[in-house]
Amino acid sequence: QVQLVESGGGLVQPGGSLRLSCAANRIVHSSVPMGWYRQAPGKQRELVATLRSGRDPNYGSIAEGRFTISRDNAKSTVYLQMNNLKPEDTAVYYCYLRVEGKNYWGQGTQVTVSS
């Protein structure tokens, strides 16, 4: 069983930045996809970005060049640097991992962009 623990969400003003972190409770191979999805109130969960070794990052359209995903394989941790945040980025951000044919999700971290 894999558990994912997210951190780094919070309240930020428009134009600001946040960095999200997500750590798995066990070592996962670098080829395992890890990344982020988000879900805004009343909307479906959507892709932000995923990353695995040997492939370019997979960004959703919402990333718009403002978000950067990175990963520390030694720590089984994935990061999401979010810059120039907009009010429409307000959502719960979920960490994602797929291993051994199963999808795992974190509990989510709230990101609120508001003045």
C-alpha positions as semicolon CSV with decimal commas, in nm:
position;residue;x (nm);y (nm);z (nm)
1;Q;0,000;0,000;0,000
2;V;0,131;0,341;-0,097
3;Q;0,047;0,655;0,093
4;L;0,106;1,001;-0,042
5;V;0,143;1,306;0,180
6;E;0,109;1,652;0,027
7;S;0,219;1,983;0,168
8;G;0,265;2,341;0,060
9;G;-0,087;2,459;-0,016
10;G;-0,235;2,776;0,122
11;L;-0,364;3,122;0,046
12;V;-0,174;3,337;-0,203
13;Q;-0,248;3,660;-0,385
14;P;-0,290;3,670;-0,761
15;G;0,048;3,675;-0,929
16;G;0,208;3,494;-0,638
17;S;0,383;3,158;-0,619
18;L;0,352;2,836;-0,427
19;R;0,549;2,514;-0,420
20;L;0,369;2,191;-0,349
21;S;0,543;1,876;-0,230
22;C;0,428;1,517;-0,219
23;A;0,617;1,231;-0,061
24;A;0,542;0,862;-0,096
25;N;0,579;0,643;0,211
26;R;0,802;0,400;0,028
27;I;1,067;0,414;-0,237
28;V;0,920;0,401;-0,586
29;H;1,116;0,352;-0,904
30;S;1,183;0,659;-1,112
31;S;0,990;0,503;-1,400
32;V;0,670;0,516;-1,196
33;P;0,452;0,810;-1,298
34;M;0,405;1,066;-1,023
35;G;0,236;1,399;-1,049
36;W;-0,050;1,631;-0,976
37;Y;-0,416;1,674;-1,056
38;R;-0,652;1,937;-0,928
39;Q;-1,023;1,972;-0,868
40;A;-1,209;2,299;-0,836
41;P;-1,555;2,319;-0,677
42;G;-1,820;2,188;-0,915
43;K;-1,562;2,071;-1,170
44;Q;-1,402;1,744;-1,266
45;R;-1,054;1,651;-1,158
46;E;-0,803;1,759;-1,423
47;L;-0,442;1,694;-1,504
48;V;-0,182;1,944;-1,392
49;A;0,138;1,752;-1,463
50;T;0,300;1,411;-1,432
51;L;0,661;1,299;-1,456
52;R;0,851;0,976;-1,502
53;S;1,208;0,901;-1,594
54;G;1,297;0,877;-1,959
55;R;1,009;1,094;-2,074
56;D;0,932;1,462;-2,098
57;P;0,697;1,599;-1,835
58;N;0,332;1,568;-1,925
59;Y;0,162;1,901;-1,861
60;G;-0,208;1,966;-1,878
61;S;-0,326;2,271;-2,068
62;I;-0,391;2,447;-1,739
63;A;-0,016;2,460;-1,668
64;E;0,024;2,722;-1,945
65;G;0,398;2,744;-1,887
66;R;0,340;2,875;-1,534
67;F;0,383;2,545;-1,353
68;T;0,694;2,326;-1,332
69;I;0,702;1,970;-1,208
70;S;1,015;1,811;-1,067
71;R;1,105;1,503;-0,873
72;D;1,357;1,374;-0,623
73;N;1,371;1,002;-0,691
74;A;1,590;0,928;-0,391
75;K;1,312;1,064;-0,170
76;S;1,020;0,947;-0,382
77;T;0,901;1,305;-0,373
78;V;0,743;1,512;-0,645
79;Y;0,718;1,890;-0,649
80;L;0,501;2,142;-0,828
81;Q;0,628;2,497;-0,858
82;M;0,339;2,727;-0,943
83;N;0,409;3,083;-1,055
84;N;0,188;3,372;-1,159
85;L;-0,109;3,214;-0,989
86;K;-0,456;3,321;-1,090
87;P;-0,789;3,305;-0,904
88;E;-0,899;3,027;-1,140
89;D;-0,614;2,814;-1,006
90;T;-0,805;2,786;-0,680
91;A;-0,863;2,415;-0,624
92;V;-0,768;2,114;-0,420
93;Y;-0,445;1,975;-0,561
94;Y;-0,402;1,599;-0,543
95;C;-0,081;1,406;-0,566
96;Y;-0,096;1,103;-0,795
97;L;0,107;0,789;-0,833
98;R;0,054;0,484;-1,047
99;V;0,240;0,168;-0,952
100;E;0,178;-0,202;-1,008
101;G;-0,134;-0,126;-1,206
102;K;-0,299;0,081;-0,934
103;N;-0,365;0,451;-0,898
104;Y;-0,294;0,615;-0,566
105;W;-0,404;0,958;-0,454
106;G;-0,310;1,187;-0,171
107;Q;-0,570;1,351;0,048
108;G;-0,528;1,681;-0,132
109;T;-0,399;2,022;-0,039
110;Q;-0,605;2,338;-0,081
111;V;-0,469;2,620;-0,291
112;T;-0,663;2,945;-0,277
113;V;-0,569;3,239;-0,495
114;S;-0,739;3,555;-0,379
115;S;-0,668;3,915;-0,296
